[in-house]
Amino acid sequence: MRITQLEPGEVFVFGSNAEGLHAAGAAALAHDRFGAVWGQGHGLHGQSYAINSMIGLAILQHEVTGFVHFAAAHPELRFLVTEIGCGIAGYTPMEVAPFFAKAGENVVLPERFAQELGR
């Protein structure tokens, strides 16, 4: 599913670099359409949530864990997750999907992540 628009209460979750230079891919879309802030590579901005996916798997896992806790604290929001880390960062869904295993009902995972988790 390619996300091109959001409803009120929906949040676009994308992979970013720590510097928040949203120049390509899902990050550029987040910046252009969903309120991602140039220079902010982490957290909620507008209808977007940035997860640093460019420094290594351990950092990505830490970032996803923080996101999962954030999403749990905000059940009024619906989070639409892209294939974070599976583009420019070069990871596979098999490597990244397990980080989202504890995500709640309000977190919509991309198809390949959901398949990896048996959802």
N, C-alpha and C positions, 0 to 999 in steps of 0.2 A: 504494500500500500504506500503510495507516494502522498505525502502530506503537503497540500498547497494552501489550505485555509484552516482556520480554527474557529470553533464555536466559543462563546463566552464560557469561562471556566476550564478550558482546555489549555494545556501547556505543551509546547514542542521541546522535547529533550534531545540534545545533540552533543556530539563530541566537539571539543574545542582544544586549542592550545592554551597553555597557562597565561600567555600574554593577551589572550582575547582578540587575536588578529583574525577576524571572521571573514577570510578572503575567498573561500572556496567551499563547494559541497553544501552539506546541511548547515554548516556554520554561516555561510553567506546567506542562505535562505532565512535562517533565524534572524540575522542582522537586518536583512532587507524587509522582511514581512512580520516578524513576531517579537520585535523589541529587544533583541540581544544588543548589548552595549559594547561598542568597540573598546578594547582595553580591559574587558572584564571576562575572564576565562572560566569563572566558577559561578554556580548558583543561578537563582531566579532573577530575571530581568524581563519586564513586560510579560509576554506570554511565551517565554522561552526559559529553559534551564540548561546551563552549560556544564558539561562534565569534561574535565581535562583528560584527554585520551592519548596525549602525545609523548609522555615522558617515560612510560613503561607500564607493564601490567600491574605491578604492585600499587602504583599511584592510581591507575584506572580503577582497580578494585576498591581502594580507599575512597575515591570520589563516588563510585556507585553506591557504596555502603552509606555514605552521607546522604546521597540522593534518596535512597530507599527509606531512610529515617525521616527525611523531609517530607516525602510523599505520604508516609504513614501519619504524620502530624497534620496533613492537609487533605483530609478525605473529601472535602468539598471540591477539590480540583481533580481533573482527569489528565494524566500525564501520557503523552504519546511519544514513545521512545523510538528513535531511529537506530540503525545498526551502528551504534557507537563503537569506534575503534576498528571497524571493518573496512574502512576506506583508506585514506592517506596513512593512518597509523599502522595498517598492515596486519591486524589480528584477524582471527577467524571467529565466526559465531560460536564454535566449540570452546574457544578460549574465553570469550567475553560473557556469553549467556549465563554461566553459573553464578556470576556476580549478582545477577538479578533474581536469584532463586527465592529470596524472601520478600520480593516486591508484592504489594497488596493488590486488591481488586481494582484500585483506581490507577494502576500502572498498566498501560497497553503496550505489550512488547511486539517488536517486529516478528514476522512469521518465522524466520529462521531461528531467532532466539527462543520463541515459544516451542518450536519443534525440539530444540536441544534440551529444553526443560520438561518435555513430555506434556505440554499444555495444549 
